[in-house]
């Protein structure tokens, strides 16, 4: 089954990339804009930390590591889940009816049907930059690296769950654009460690709206600042959220009225 869906995903990837290549200048401009946006935010952090030396107790190199880790989770979500942004058109056009009649799981099709390979291109230098800062901060050991990868997966799982919830909302209401933008705006609060926020906002972003878990905890575990209890809590939170998201999707399908009804 897994092998089958990997082949299907690869086919979707090839088709999506061929579509993007139809407008090559647009592809190039989008890539340049993405790199400039990333560079400008790094410059902002450098200028900020040049004046203050420390921010919420973190040095410049540590703050950059937090920002790079945020981008890794965000970029993985953008790479694999880009099709969610196009889902509303499938609902209002009636094409979603065909998703339900195909042998491919409709949730899989709605999530992974249009990967964005531009994010894969920028993912390679991002991982290299993270490796450079891990080495610079002397954080490289097997346990911390394994914990970091685990927390990146937890962060991606949380992002995946939110995208499923957005799909469920779209099935029931045809609304998706505002919901996905709200998700991105909230998650953008994790560009810097949530320690910069005052209570109770800090606790809210950690234990209720899991921005801290998804975006801040990966770098924290690498720096040795995350307790085992919080690591366990993060995993349980991600599993619970994923379960509720899938349940919401199945509930939405039961309430779905097709374009022909």
Secondary structure as a PSIPRED ss2 file (coil, helix, strand):
# PSIPRED VFORMAT (PSIPRED V4.0)

   1 X C   1.000  0.000  0.000
   2 X H   0.000  1.000  0.000
   3 X H   0.000  1.000  0.000
   4 X H   0.000  1.000  0.000
   5 X H   0.000  1.000  0.000
   6 X H   0.000  1.000  0.000
   7 X H   0.000  1.000  0.000
   8 X H   0.000  1.000  0.000
   9 X H   0.000  1.000  0.000
  10 X H   0.000  1.000  0.000
  11 X H   0.000  1.000  0.000
  12 X H   0.000  1.000  0.000
  13 X H   0.000  1.000  0.000
  14 X H   0.000  1.000  0.000
  15 X H   0.000  1.000  0.000
  16 X H   0.000  1.000  0.000
  17 X H   0.000  1.000  0.000
  18 X H   0.000  1.000  0.000
  19 X H   0.000  1.000  0.000
  20 X H   0.000  1.000  0.000
  21 X C   1.000  0.000  0.000
  22 X C   1.000  0.000  0.000
  23 X C   1.000  0.000  0.000
  24 X H   0.000  1.000  0.000
  25 X H   0.000  1.000  0.000
  26 X H   0.000  1.000  0.000
  27 X H   0.000  1.000  0.000
  28 X H   0.000  1.000  0.000
  29 X H   0.000  1.000  0.000
  30 X H   0.000  1.000  0.000
  31 X H   0.000  1.000  0.000
  32 X H   0.000  1.000  0.000
  33 X H   0.000  1.000  0.000
  34 X H   0.000  1.000  0.000
  35 X H   0.000  1.000  0.000
  36 X H   0.000  1.000  0.000
  37 X H   0.000  1.000  0.000
  38 X H   0.000  1.000  0.000
  39 X H   0.000  1.000  0.000
  40 X H   0.000  1.000  0.000
  41 X H   0.000  1.000  0.000
  42 X H   0.000  1.000  0.000
  43 X H   0.000  1.000  0.000
  44 X H   0.000  1.000  0.000
  45 X H   0.000  1.000  0.000
  46 X H   0.000  1.000  0.000
  47 X H   0.000  1.000  0.000
  48 X H   0.000  1.000  0.000
  49 X H   0.000  1.000  0.000
  50 X H   0.000  1.000  0.000
  51 X H   0.000  1.000  0.000
  52 X H   0.000  1.000  0.000
  53 X C   1.000  0.000  0.000
  54 X C   1.000  0.000  0.000
  55 X E   0.000  0.000  1.000
  56 X C   1.000  0.000  0.000
  57 X C   1.000  0.000  0.000
  58 X E   0.000  0.000  1.000
  59 X C   1.000  0.000  0.000
  60 X H   0.000  1.000  0.000
  61 X H   0.000  1.000  0.000
  62 X H   0.000  1.000  0.000
  63 X H   0.000  1.000  0.000
  64 X H   0.000  1.000  0.000
  65 X H   0.000  1.000  0.000
  66 X H   0.000  1.000  0.000
  67 X H   0.000  1.000  0.000
  68 X H   0.000  1.000  0.000
  69 X H   0.000  1.000  0.000
  70 X H   0.000  1.000  0.000
  71 X H   0.000  1.000  0.000
  72 X H   0.000  1.000  0.000
  73 X H   0.000  1.000  0.000
  74 X H   0.000  1.000  0.000
  75 X H   0.000  1.000  0.000
  76 X H   0.000  1.000  0.000
  77 X H   0.000  1.000  0.000
  78 X H   0.000  1.000  0.000
  79 X H   0.000  1.000  0.000
  80 X H   0.000  1.000  0.000
  81 X H   0.000  1.000  0.000
  82 X H   0.000  1.000  0.000
  83 X H   0.000  1.000  0.000
  84 X H   0.000  1.000  0.000
  85 X H   0.000  1.000  0.000
  86 X H   0.000  1.000  0.000
  87 X H   0.000  1.000  0.000
  88 X H   0.000  1.000  0.000
  89 X H   0.000  1.000  0.000
  90 X H   0.000  1.000  0.000
  91 X H   0.000  1.000  0.000
  92 X H   0.000  1.000  0.000
  93 X H   0.000  1.000  0.000
  94 X C   1.000  0.000  0.000
  95 X C   1.000  0.000  0.000
  96 X H   0.000  1.000  0.000
  97 X H   0.000  1.000  0.000
  98 X H   0.000  1.000  0.000
  99 X H   0.000  1.000  0.000
 100 X C   1.000  0.000  0.000
 101 X C   1.000  0.000  0.000
 102 X C   1.000  0.000  0.000
 103 X C   1.000  0.000  0.000
 104 X C   1.000  0.000  0.000
 105 X C   1.000  0.000  0.000
 106 X H   0.000  1.000  0.000
 107 X H   0.000  1.000  0.000
 108 X H   0.000  1.000  0.000
 109 X H   0.000  1.000  0.000
 110 X H   0.000  1.000  0.000
 111 X H   0.000  1.000  0.000
 112 X H   0.000  1.000  0.000
 113 X C   1.000  0.000  0.000
 114 X C   1.000  0.000  0.000
 115 X C   1.000  0.000  0.000
 116 X C   1.000  0.000  0.000
 117 X H   0.000  1.000  0.000
 118 X H   0.000  1.000  0.000
 119 X H   0.000  1.000  0.000
 120 X H   0.000  1.000  0.000
 121 X H   0.000  1.000  0.000
 122 X H   0.000  1.000  0.000
 123 X H   0.000  1.000  0.000
 124 X H   0.000  1.000  0.000
 125 X H   0.000  1.000  0.000
 126 X H   0.000  1.000  0.000
 127 X H   0.000  1.000  0.000
 128 X H   0.000  1.000  0.000
 129 X H   0.000  1.000  0.000
 130 X H   0.000  1.000  0.000
 131 X H   0.000  1.000  0.000
 132 X H   0.000  1.000  0.000
 133 X H   0.000  1.000  0.000
 134 X H   0.000  1.000  0.000
 135 X H   0.000  1.000  0.000
 136 X H   0.000  1.000  0.000
 137 X C   1.000  0.000  0.000
 138 X C   1.000  0.000  0.000
 139 X C   1.000  0.000  0.000
 140 X C   1.000  0.000  0.000
 141 X C   1.000  0.000  0.000
 142 X H   0.000  1.000  0.000
 143 X H   0.000  1.000  0.000
 144 X H   0.000  1.000  0.000
 145 X H   0.000  1.000  0.000
 146 X H   0.000  1.000  0.000
 147 X H   0.000  1.000  0.000
 148 X H   0.000  1.000  0.000
 149 X H   0.000  1.000  0.000
 150 X H   0.000  1.000  0.000
 151 X H   0.000  1.000  0.000
 152 X H   0.000  1.000  0.000
 153 X H   0.000  1.000  0.000
 154 X H   0.000  1.000  0.000
 155 X H   0.000  1.000  0.000
 156 X H   0.000  1.000  0.000
 157 X H   0.000  1.000  0.000
 158 X H   0.000  1.000  0.000
 159 X H   0.000  1.000  0.000
 160 X H   0.000  1.000  0.000
 161 X H   0.000  1.000  0.000
 162 X H   0.000  1.000  0.000
 163 X H   0.000  1.000  0.000
 164 X H   0.000  1.000  0.000
 165 X H   0.000  1.000  0.000
 166 X H   0.000  1.000  0.000
 167 X H   0.000  1.000  0.000
 168 X H   0.000  1.000  0.000
 169 X H   0.000  1.000  0.000
 170 X H   0.000  1.000  0.000
 171 X H   0.000  1.000  0.000
 172 X H   0.000  1.000  0.000
 173 X H   0.000  1.000  0.000
 174 X C   1.000  0.000  0.000
 175 X C   1.000  0.000  0.000
 176 X C   1.000  0.000  0.000
 177 X H   0.000  1.000  0.000
 178 X H   0.000  1.000  0.000
 179 X H   0.000  1.000  0.000
 180 X H   0.000  1.000  0.000
 181 X H   0.000  1.000  0.000
 182 X H   0.000  1.000  0.000
 183 X H   0.000  1.000  0.000
 184 X H   0.000  1.000  0.000
 185 X H   0.000  1.000  0.000
 186 X H   0.000  1.000  0.000
 187 X H   0.000  1.000  0.000
 188 X H   0.000  1.000  0.000
 189 X H   0.000  1.000  0.000
 190 X H   0.000  1.000  0.000
 191 X H   0.000  1.000  0.000
 192 X C   1.000  0.000  0.000
 193 X C   1.000  0.000  0.000
 194 X H   0.000  1.000  0.000
 195 X H   0.000  1.000  0.000
 196 X H   0.000  1.000  0.000
 197 X C   1.000  0.000  0.000
 198 X C   1.000  0.000  0.000
 199 X C   1.000  0.000  0.000
 200 X C   1.000  0.000  0.000
 201 X H   0.000  1.000  0.000
 202 X H   0.000  1.000  0.000
 203 X H   0.000  1.000  0.000
 204 X H   0.000  1.000  0.000
 205 X H   0.000  1.000  0.000
 206 X H   0.000  1.000  0.000
 207 X H   0.000  1.000  0.000
 208 X H   0.000  1.000  0.000
 209 X C   1.000  0.000  0.000
 210 X C   1.000  0.000  0.000
 211 X H   0.000  1.000  0.000
 212 X H   0.000  1.000  0.000
 213 X H   0.000  1.000  0.000
 214 X H   0.000  1.000  0.000
 215 X H   0.000  1.000  0.000
 216 X H   0.000  1.000  0.000
 217 X H   0.000  1.000  0.000
 218 X H   0.000  1.000  0.000
 219 X H   0.000  1.000  0.000
 220 X H   0.000  1.000  0.000
 221 X H   0.000  1.000  0.000
 222 X H   0.000  1.000  0.000
 223 X C   1.000  0.000  0.000
 224 X C   1.000  0.000  0.000
 225 X C   1.000  0.000  0.000
 226 X C   1.000  0.000  0.000
 227 X C   1.000  0.000  0.000
 228 X H   0.000  1.000  0.000
 229 X H   0.000  1.000  0.000
 230 X H   0.000  1.000  0.000
 231 X H   0.000  1.000  0.000
 232 X H   0.000  1.000  0.000
 233 X H   0.000  1.000  0.000
 234 X H   0.000  1.000  0.000
 235 X H   0.000  1.000  0.000
 236 X H   0.000  1.000  0.000
 237 X H   0.000  1.000  0.000
 238 X H   0.000  1.000  0.000
 239 X H   0.000  1.000  0.000
 240 X H   0.000  1.000  0.000
 241 X H   0.000  1.000  0.000
 242 X H   0.000  1.000  0.000
 243 X H   0.000  1.000  0.000
 244 X H   0.000  1.000  0.000
 245 X H   0.000  1.000  0.000
 246 X H   0.000  1.000  0.000
 247 X H   0.000  1.000  0.000
 248 X H   0.000  1.000  0.000
 249 X H   0.000  1.000  0.000
 250 X H   0.000  1.000  0.000
 251 X H   0.000  1.000  0.000
 252 X H   0.000  1.000  0.000
 253 X H   0.000  1.000  0.000
 254 X H   0.000  1.000  0.000
 255 X H   0.000  1.000  0.000
 256 X C   1.000  0.000  0.000
 257 X C   1.000  0.000  0.000
 258 X C   1.000  0.000  0.000
 259 X C   1.000  0.000  0.000
 260 X C   1.000  0.000  0.000
 261 X C   1.000  0.000  0.000
